[in-house]
């Protein structure tokens, strides 16, 4: 077991929830990177491209878009949108373009 945690000092991080041996593999994951293009809307959580504008905007910042309520919830809880949303809301109406992330 691993658990995702968030705190002010460390930010978002993983915590081992059971004893482990030195050198034991705890997590294996392919590298992740994304790049956004102007005019191409995608879910801010899974990066799924929008089809006919079905993405729903965050009701507070109006900038983040999601393909489902579950992805919106996950982005808020573990994806860092809670802090990003606060920053975007504070910048209104001078919000940076979608290609700028926090």
ABEGO torsion letter per residue (X at the ends): XBBBBBBAAAEBBBBBABBBBBGBBABBBBBBBBBBBBGBBBBAAAGBBBBGGABBBBAAAGABBBABAAAAAAAAAAAGAAAAAAAAAAAOABBBBAABBX
